[in-house]
């Protein structure tokens, strides 16, 4: 520890102020004390502390308000650890959203206090500008905006929620946020969240924990994940979650844990679909083709490239990768429009008369029931058109097969069962 390192303690209880000063001075820190927000403002104006310990509840202004003031004025240049004996999770989420480094509940244990202060000091010393490489997703203006948003979030060391349609590139985006040469852990089993949450954090220490499709977790698993998010700072773990389903709506309908939604919603980044960034398609097609072989791009004729760039891609990047895989691995010669049409069908927009009609009473239904009715019509139409070939139905819908089976089961749609292999 390099002395003198200055810490500002802001708390209206004199006993707590003096106790914290005694503990921290014994560790070699220079400690300044403020009994309220007014005093803290003045001390922050005159000095630049390395860390601030800031009480939530004070008589003249609460700690969250003071935190907002410092951020708005450009004075939030140091890690701030919030202190409280009776704060709600909403308050903790709000403080984290503004930029607080961590949150400690009173009474504070000695080791926990010192450990958090040391981590805050380390974070303050190593704070740098993060650069996120999203070249695997493209370079369009909307991807540039996404990169800026992500760089802000990871610079604040916060949990990140990636949202968007199925197949937009959640894993590629999460990988771009991962710091090289550190652990990368993908949460494969939600059951581990319940049985060994701290073991998961230990395995991901100082690295990244990635949870795909967080809405698919059970409510018990969601509660365990919320618990883990409160502990990830102790292990230096960056948590990245992804969801192609509307978590706010699910939470409002009682199908997603409200506490977890509150923690995730403060740091959301939306990955745009391919149709919103068609300028990225030429580069993405080239990159996906090169993944198979160096000569693969040359086998895509200009007509095929034009069709690929104009296709609707409801399954986004996953569907594009799947189609190119089928084209390039099943044909040794140049790829023609006929090859592509055999996989995607007629790439032209279907006339309105060929599309399944919605019954008039559909528009009298509440939104949730209307959505379910539409999904039922949509999947029944696909199943009929593709002769119940589940691979083609999944490809057309832009879903993974496991997600497709789950969706059909939810809608009570009969579908062919997979025959177990020997």
C-alpha positions as CSV (number, residue, x, y, z in Angstrom):
1,X,0.0,0.0,0.0
2,X,1.3,3.4,-1.0
3,X,1.0,6.0,1.7
4,X,-0.6,8.5,2.1
5,X,-3.7,7.2,0.4
6,X,-6.7,9.4,1.3
7,X,-10.2,8.1,2.2
8,X,-13.2,10.3,2.8
9,X,-15.8,8.9,5.2
10,X,-19.3,10.5,5.1
11,X,-21.7,9.5,7.8
12,X,-24.0,11.4,10.2
13,X,-23.3,9.0,13.1
14,X,-20.2,10.1,15.0
15,X,-19.6,6.7,16.5
16,X,-19.4,5.1,13.0
17,X,-17.2,7.9,11.7
18,X,-14.7,7.5,14.5
19,X,-14.7,3.7,14.3
20,X,-14.0,3.8,10.5
21,X,-11.3,6.4,11.0
22,X,-9.6,4.3,13.7
23,X,-9.7,1.1,11.5
24,X,-8.5,2.8,8.3
25,X,-5.8,4.9,10.0
26,X,-4.4,1.6,11.5
27,X,-4.1,0.4,8.0
28,X,-2.0,3.5,7.0
29,X,-4.7,5.6,5.3
30,X,-5.2,9.3,5.7
31,X,-8.8,9.7,6.7
32,X,-11.0,12.8,6.4
33,X,-14.5,12.9,8.0
34,X,-17.7,14.5,6.9
35,X,-20.9,14.5,9.1
36,X,-23.3,15.5,6.3
37,X,-23.6,16.1,2.6
38,X,-22.7,19.8,2.9
39,X,-19.4,19.0,4.6
40,X,-18.7,16.2,2.1
41,X,-19.2,18.6,-0.8
42,X,-16.7,21.0,0.6
43,X,-14.1,18.3,1.3
44,X,-14.5,16.9,-2.2
45,X,-14.0,20.4,-3.6
46,X,-10.8,20.9,-1.7
47,X,-9.4,17.4,-2.0
48,X,-9.4,14.3,-4.3
49,X,-9.8,11.2,-2.1
50,X,-8.8,7.8,-3.5
51,X,-12.0,6.3,-2.1
52,X,-15.2,7.6,-0.5
53,X,-17.3,5.7,2.0
54,X,-20.7,7.3,1.7
55,X,-23.7,6.8,3.9
56,X,-27.1,6.5,2.2
57,X,-29.2,8.3,4.9
58,X,-28.1,11.7,6.1
59,X,-30.2,14.6,7.5
60,X,-29.5,17.2,4.8
61,X,-29.3,15.1,1.6
62,X,-29.1,11.4,1.0
63,X,-26.0,9.7,-0.4
64,X,-27.6,8.8,-3.7
65,X,-28.4,12.5,-4.3
66,X,-24.8,13.5,-3.5
67,X,-23.6,10.7,-5.8
68,X,-25.7,12.2,-8.6
69,X,-24.3,15.6,-8.0
70,X,-20.7,14.4,-8.2
71,X,-21.4,12.5,-11.4
72,X,-23.2,15.5,-13.0
73,X,-20.3,17.9,-12.1
74,X,-17.6,15.5,-13.2
75,X,-16.3,15.0,-9.6
76,X,-17.1,11.2,-9.6
77,X,-13.5,10.4,-10.4
78,X,-13.0,8.0,-7.5
79,X,-14.7,4.7,-6.4
80,X,-17.6,5.4,-4.0
81,X,-18.7,2.6,-1.5
82,X,-22.2,3.2,-0.3
83,X,-23.1,2.4,3.3
84,X,-26.5,1.7,4.8
85,X,-28.2,-0.2,7.6
86,X,-31.6,-0.5,6.0
87,X,-31.5,0.3,2.3
88,X,-33.8,-1.4,-0.1
89,X,-32.5,-3.3,-3.2
90,X,-34.0,-0.5,-5.3
91,X,-31.7,2.0,-3.6
92,X,-28.7,-0.3,-4.2
93,X,-29.6,-0.7,-7.8
94,X,-30.0,3.1,-8.2
95,X,-26.7,3.8,-6.6
96,X,-25.0,1.2,-8.8
97,X,-26.6,2.6,-11.9
98,X,-25.3,6.1,-11.1
99,X,-21.8,4.7,-10.6
100,X,-21.2,3.5,-7.1
101,X,-18.4,0.9,-6.8
102,X,-20.0,-1.3,-4.2
103,X,-22.6,-1.4,-1.4
104,X,-22.0,-2.4,2.2
105,X,-24.6,-3.1,4.8
106,X,-24.1,-2.0,8.4
107,X,-22.8,-3.3,10.7
108,X,-19.8,-3.8,8.5
109,X,-17.3,-6.6,9.3
110,X,-13.7,-5.6,9.5
111,X,-12.4,-8.0,6.8
112,X,-15.2,-7.1,4.4
113,X,-14.6,-3.4,4.9
114,X,-10.9,-3.7,4.3
115,X,-11.3,-6.1,1.4
116,X,-13.8,-3.8,-0.3
117,X,-11.6,-0.7,0.2
118,X,-8.6,-2.6,-1.3
119,X,-10.6,-3.6,-4.4
120,X,-11.9,-0.1,-4.8
121,X,-8.3,1.3,-4.6
122,X,-7.2,-1.3,-7.2
123,X,-10.1,-0.4,-9.5
124,X,-9.4,3.3,-9.1
125,X,-5.7,2.8,-9.9
126,X,-6.3,0.6,-13.0
127,X,-9.3,2.6,-14.3
128,X,-8.8,3.0,-18.0
129,X,-10.7,3.5,-21.3
130,X,-12.1,0.2,-22.5
131,X,-12.1,-0.6,-26.2
132,X,-14.6,-3.2,-27.4
133,X,-14.1,-4.9,-30.7
134,X,-17.4,-5.7,-32.4
135,X,-16.0,-6.4,-35.8
136,X,-17.7,-9.8,-35.8
137,X,-21.0,-8.0,-35.8
138,X,-20.1,-5.3,-38.3
139,X,-19.2,-1.6,-38.5
140,X,-22.5,0.1,-39.2
141,X,-23.6,3.3,-37.3
142,X,-25.9,1.2,-35.0
143,X,-23.0,-1.2,-34.2
144,X,-20.8,1.8,-33.4
145,X,-23.5,3.1,-31.0
146,X,-23.7,-0.3,-29.4
147,X,-19.9,-0.4,-28.9
148,X,-20.0,3.0,-27.2
149,X,-22.7,1.9,-24.9
150,X,-20.8,-1.3,-24.0
151,X,-17.6,0.6,-23.3
152,X,-19.4,2.8,-20.9
153,X,-21.0,-0.1,-19.0
154,X,-17.8,-2.2,-18.7
155,X,-15.9,0.9,-17.6
156,X,-18.3,1.1,-14.7
157,X,-17.7,-2.6,-13.9
158,X,-21.4,-3.3,-14.0
159,X,-23.4,-6.4,-14.9
160,X,-24.5,-6.2,-18.5
161,X,-27.8,-7.4,-20.0
162,X,-27.7,-8.0,-23.8
163,X,-31.2,-7.9,-25.4
164,X,-32.5,-8.3,-28.9
165,X,-34.0,-10.8,-31.3
166,X,-33.0,-14.5,-31.4
167,X,-29.7,-15.0,-33.3
168,X,-28.4,-11.4,-33.2
169,X,-25.0,-12.4,-31.9
170,X,-25.3,-12.5,-28.1
171,X,-22.3,-14.8,-27.6
172,X,-20.1,-12.8,-30.1
173,X,-21.0,-9.6,-28.2
174,X,-20.3,-11.1,-24.8
175,X,-16.9,-12.5,-26.0
176,X,-16.0,-8.9,-27.1
177,X,-16.5,-7.8,-23.5
178,X,-14.3,-10.5,-22.1
179,X,-10.9,-9.5,-20.9
180,X,-8.2,-11.7,-22.5
181,X,-6.2,-14.2,-20.4
182,X,-8.9,-14.4,-17.7
183,X,-11.5,-17.1,-17.0
184,X,-14.5,-17.4,-19.2
185,X,-17.3,-19.4,-17.7
186,X,-20.6,-20.1,-19.5
187,X,-23.5,-21.0,-17.2
188,X,-24.5,-24.3,-18.8
189,X,-26.7,-25.6,-16.0
190,X,-29.1,-23.4,-14.1
191,X,-29.2,-26.0,-11.3
192,X,-25.7,-25.0,-10.4
193,X,-27.0,-21.6,-9.5
194,X,-29.0,-23.2,-6.7
195,X,-26.5,-25.8,-5.5
196,X,-23.1,-24.0,-5.8
197,X,-23.5,-20.3,-6.6
198,X,-20.2,-19.3,-4.8
199,X,-18.4,-22.2,-6.5
200,X,-19.3,-20.7,-9.8
201,X,-18.0,-17.3,-8.8
202,X,-14.8,-18.8,-7.6
203,X,-14.3,-20.6,-10.9
204,X,-14.8,-17.3,-12.7
205,X,-12.7,-15.2,-10.3
206,X,-11.3,-12.1,-12.1
207,X,-13.0,-13.2,-15.3
208,X,-16.3,-13.3,-17.0
209,X,-19.5,-15.3,-16.2
210,X,-21.9,-15.5,-19.2
211,X,-25.6,-16.5,-18.8
212,X,-27.4,-17.0,-22.1
213,X,-31.2,-16.7,-22.3
214,X,-31.7,-15.7,-18.7
215,X,-35.5,-15.9,-19.1
216,X,-35.2,-19.7,-19.4
217,X,-34.0,-20.0,-15.8
218,X,-36.6,-21.2,-13.3
219,X,-37.7,-18.7,-10.6
220,X,-35.5,-20.4,-8.0
221,X,-32.5,-20.2,-10.4
222,X,-33.3,-16.5,-11.0
223,X,-33.3,-15.8,-7.3
224,X,-30.0,-17.5,-7.0
225,X,-28.6,-15.4,-9.8
226,X,-29.8,-12.3,-8.1
227,X,-27.9,-13.4,-5.0
228,X,-24.8,-14.0,-7.1
229,X,-24.9,-10.6,-8.6
230,X,-24.6,-9.1,-5.1
231,X,-21.4,-11.1,-4.5
232,X,-19.7,-10.9,-7.9
233,X,-17.8,-7.8,-6.9
234,X,-16.0,-9.8,-4.1
235,X,-14.7,-12.1,-6.7
236,X,-13.9,-9.6,-9.4
237,X,-16.3,-11.3,-11.8
238,X,-18.0,-9.5,-14.7
239,X,-21.4,-11.0,-15.3
240,X,-23.0,-10.8,-18.8
241,X,-26.6,-12.0,-19.3
242,X,-28.6,-12.2,-22.5
243,X,-32.2,-12.5,-23.3
244,X,-34.2,-12.5,-26.5
245,X,-37.5,-12.3,-24.5
246,X,-38.9,-9.1,-23.0
247,X,-37.9,-9.3,-19.3
248,X,-39.9,-6.3,-18.3
249,X,-43.1,-7.8,-19.7
250,X,-42.3,-11.2,-18.1
251,X,-41.7,-9.5,-14.8
252,X,-44.9,-7.6,-15.0
253,X,-46.8,-10.9,-15.8
254,X,-45.2,-12.6,-12.8
255,X,-43.0,-14.9,-14.9
256,X,-39.6,-13.3,-14.1
257,X,-38.1,-12.5,-10.7
258,X,-38.6,-8.7,-10.1
259,X,-35.4,-8.3,-8.0
260,X,-33.3,-9.8,-10.8
261,X,-35.0,-7.7,-13.4
262,X,-34.3,-4.6,-11.3
263,X,-30.6,-5.5,-11.1
264,X,-30.3,-6.3,-14.9
265,X,-32.4,-3.5,-16.3
266,X,-30.1,-0.7,-15.2
267,X,-27.3,-1.8,-17.6
268,X,-29.0,-2.9,-20.8
269,X,-27.6,-2.9,-24.3
270,X,-29.7,-3.8,-27.3
271,X,-28.1,-5.7,-30.2
272,X,-29.9,-4.6,-33.5
273,X,-31.2,-7.2,-35.9
274,X,-29.6,-7.7,-39.3
275,X,-32.5,-5.9,-41.1
276,X,-31.6,-2.7,-39.2
277,X,-28.0,-2.8,-40.4
278,X,-28.0,-4.2,-43.9
279,X,-24.8,-2.4,-44.6
280,X,-23.0,-5.0,-42.4
281,X,-24.2,-8.0,-44.5
282,X,-21.5,-7.9,-47.2
283,X,-18.8,-8.1,-44.6
284,X,-20.6,-10.6,-42.4
285,X,-21.2,-12.9,-45.5
286,X,-17.4,-12.7,-46.3
287,X,-16.4,-13.4,-42.7
288,X,-18.8,-16.4,-42.3
289,X,-17.7,-17.8,-45.7
290,X,-14.0,-17.5,-44.7
291,X,-14.7,-19.5,-41.6
292,X,-15.1,-22.6,-43.8
293,X,-12.2,-22.1,-46.1
294,X,-10.0,-19.4,-47.8
295,X,-11.6,-20.1,-51.2
296,X,-15.2,-20.2,-49.9
297,X,-16.0,-16.5,-50.6
298,X,-15.0,-17.0,-54.3
299,X,-17.6,-19.7,-54.7
300,X,-20.5,-17.3,-53.9
301,X,-21.5,-15.9,-57.2
302,X,-22.5,-12.2,-57.5
303,X,-26.2,-13.3,-57.9
304,X,-26.0,-15.3,-54.8
305,X,-24.4,-12.5,-52.8
306,X,-27.1,-10.1,-54.0
307,X,-29.8,-12.6,-52.8
308,X,-28.0,-13.1,-49.5
309,X,-27.8,-9.4,-48.9
310,X,-31.5,-8.9,-49.7
311,X,-32.9,-11.9,-47.8
312,X,-35.0,-11.0,-44.7
313,X,-33.0,-13.0,-42.2
314,X,-35.6,-13.4,-39.4
315,X,-33.1,-15.6,-37.6
316,X,-30.4,-13.0,-37.9
317,X,-26.7,-13.9,-37.6
318,X,-27.4,-17.5,-36.5
319,X,-29.6,-18.1,-39.5
320,X,-27.0,-16.5,-41.9
321,X,-24.2,-18.8,-40.5
322,X,-26.4,-21.8,-40.8
323,X,-27.4,-21.1,-44.4
324,X,-23.8,-20.5,-45.5
325,X,-22.7,-23.7,-43.7
326,X,-25.3,-25.7,-45.6
327,X,-24.4,-24.0,-48.9
328,X,-20.7,-24.4,-48.7
329,X,-20.4,-27.8,-47.1
330,X,-23.0,-29.5,-49.3
331,X,-21.6,-28.2,-52.6
332,X,-18.1,-28.3,-54.0
333,X,-18.7,-26.1,-57.0
334,X,-19.8,-22.5,-57.3
335,X,-23.0,-21.7,-55.3
336,X,-25.9,-20.7,-57.5
337,X,-29.2,-19.0,-56.7
338,X,-30.9,-22.4,-57.1
339,X,-28.7,-23.8,-54.3
340,X,-29.8,-20.9,-52.1
341,X,-33.4,-21.2,-53.0
342,X,-33.4,-24.9,-52.1
343,X,-32.5,-23.8,-48.5
344,X,-34.4,-20.6,-48.1
345,X,-37.3,-21.1,-50.4
346,X,-38.7,-18.3,-52.5
347,X,-36.8,-15.2,-51.4
348,X,-39.4,-12.8,-52.7
349,X,-42.0,-11.3,-50.5
350,X,-45.2,-13.5,-50.5
351,X,-48.3,-11.8,-51.9
352,X,-50.9,-11.0,-49.2
353,X,-53.2,-13.7,-50.5
354,X,-50.6,-16.4,-49.8
355,X,-50.2,-15.4,-46.2
356,X,-52.2,-17.0,-43.4
357,X,-55.1,-14.8,-42.6
358,X,-55.9,-13.6,-39.0
359,X,-59.5,-14.1,-37.9
360,X,-61.4,-10.8,-37.2
361,X,-61.8,-11.7,-33.5
362,X,-58.0,-11.7,-33.2
363,X,-58.1,-7.9,-32.9
364,X,-60.5,-8.0,-30.0
365,X,-58.1,-10.1,-27.8
366,X,-55.9,-8.7,-25.0
367,X,-52.3,-8.3,-26.2
368,X,-51.0,-11.4,-24.4
369,X,-53.7,-13.6,-25.8
370,X,-53.3,-12.0,-29.3
371,X,-49.6,-12.8,-29.2
372,X,-50.2,-16.4,-28.3
373,X,-52.9,-16.7,-31.0
374,X,-50.6,-15.3,-33.6
375,X,-47.7,-17.5,-32.6
376,X,-50.0,-20.5,-32.8
377,X,-51.1,-19.6,-36.3
378,X,-47.5,-18.8,-37.3
379,X,-46.1,-22.1,-36.2
380,X,-49.0,-24.2,-37.4
381,X,-48.5,-22.6,-40.8
382,X,-44.8,-23.3,-40.8
383,X,-45.3,-26.9,-39.7
384,X,-47.8,-27.5,-42.6
385,X,-45.7,-25.7,-45.2
386,X,-42.5,-27.6,-44.2
387,X,-44.3,-31.0,-43.8
388,X,-43.4,-31.0,-40.1
389,X,-39.6,-31.1,-40.9
390,X,-38.4,-29.6,-37.6
391,X,-35.0,-28.6,-38.9
392,X,-36.5,-26.5,-41.6
393,X,-39.2,-25.1,-39.3
394,X,-36.5,-24.1,-36.8
395,X,-34.4,-22.6,-39.6
396,X,-37.4,-20.6,-41.0
397,X,-38.3,-19.3,-37.5
398,X,-34.7,-18.5,-36.7
399,X,-34.8,-20.6,-33.5
400,X,-32.6,-23.3,-32.1
401,X,-34.4,-26.6,-32.2
402,X,-34.5,-26.9,-28.4
403,X,-36.2,-23.4,-28.2
404,X,-38.6,-24.4,-31.0
405,X,-39.7,-27.6,-29.1
406,X,-40.2,-25.6,-25.9
407,X,-42.2,-22.9,-27.7
408,X,-44.5,-25.5,-29.5
409,X,-45.1,-27.2,-26.1
410,X,-46.0,-23.9,-24.5
411,X,-48.5,-23.3,-27.3
412,X,-49.9,-26.9,-27.0
413,X,-49.1,-27.5,-30.7
414,X,-48.7,-31.2,-31.6
415,X,-45.3,-31.9,-33.2
416,X,-43.3,-35.0,-34.2
417,X,-41.2,-36.3,-31.4
418,X,-37.5,-36.9,-31.9
419,X,-36.7,-40.6,-32.2
420,X,-34.0,-41.5,-29.6
421,X,-30.8,-42.8,-31.2
422,X,-29.0,-45.9,-30.0
